[in-house]
Amino acid sequence: MTEPRATITDVARQAGVSKATVSAVLNSTGAVSGATRDRVLAAMEQLNYRPSLRAGHGGARAARTLAVVVKELDNPYYAEVVAGARAVAAEHGYVLLVASSEGSYDAERRAIELLRAKDVDGLIVTPVLDEHADLSHLFELKRRSIPFVLLEAIRGVPASLVDIDNVEASRRAVAHLLELGHTRIVHFAGPAYSTHSQERVHGVRRAFSGSRLAFADDDVVVAGAHLADGYRAALAVFGERPAAERPTAVTCYNDLVAVGVCRALRELGLDVPGDVSVVGFDDLPLLEYLAVPLTTVRMPMIEMGQLACRSLIRHLEAREPLAPQRVILEATRVPRASTAPPRLV
């Protein structure tokens, strides 16, 4: 049986102050000395106390709510992650909300601040990590003892994490092409706001470092995360280079980029995999239904959502704060018809 959660009365007793003082600290109102504020915050952390705005401090809550903050609402990858999280949330009596930053740090910050104001119990976050990301909204969650679980690691932020080894998964994707005999390989990288994009580029470089082939900086092509991003990038790369200098294989940041690449290649009169082999990343359910089923790296998307939600609920329902937990899952290579040995000339 789950132990009752700490109340504002418990915090006041632990800190040796009145409930009014605790309320002033929570709402940043009134004159509270720095030492007293620190004592109240320490008591909140020790008791794993989370204030309820819907029902008033210490009152009964109307509903238990979790939220997932994703980066691209139109990306089926996140739909799979959310489906896994929603199943676990429902099993434990929580309602799951979904918000999207669309790759904007400011949008992510506003979404998290709004969810916090609406008294969400905890969050699962795929963080935007661009040059504007000061992460103060995440540290504010920490300050208020609102637990969150990350789906991408943030250096210096002590939070539970569910992810895969992107470097190794990307290395395996390139290794597959090297094993087929390809020597001219380019990588269509993802958006700058994703650490996964950086890790997958590193995996490509690692694969080449283990071979006798050289990998140049211009073999990484900045694309993005969407269908149109892969389409535009492939038109530029394959439409502008002479046939003798074209890559014979491509690895992509995700499956959507890869599908866009395949359309561009078809419009340019290039055959997949006869002229160009293409590898995606994620293993979206739609891939097997394409005219040429796509070779990809399978991400355990449903499982990631399930594990992230279970981790979040453990943090929520613990009587005392739990140490952050790091879960790294394995991604697997899935060969299909979009890759083949390079055509002999």
Secondary structure, 3 states (H helix, E strand, C coil): CCCCCCCHHHHHHHHCCCHHHHHHHHHCCCCCCHHHHHHHHHHHHHHCCCCCCCCCCCCCCCCCEEEEEECCCCCHHHHHHHHHHHHHHHHCCCEEEEEECCCCHHHHHHHHHHHHHCCCCEEEECCCCCCCCCCHHHHHHHHCCCCEEECCCCCCCCCEEEEECHHHHHHHHHHHHHHHCCCCEEEEECCCCCHHHHHHHHHHHHHHHCCCCCCCHHHEEECCCCHHHHHHHHHHHHHHCCHHHCCCEEEECCHHHHHHHHHHHHHCCCCCCCCCEEECCECCHHHHHCCCCCEEEECCHHHHHHHHHHHHHHHHHCCCCCCCCEEEECCEEECCCCCCCCCCC
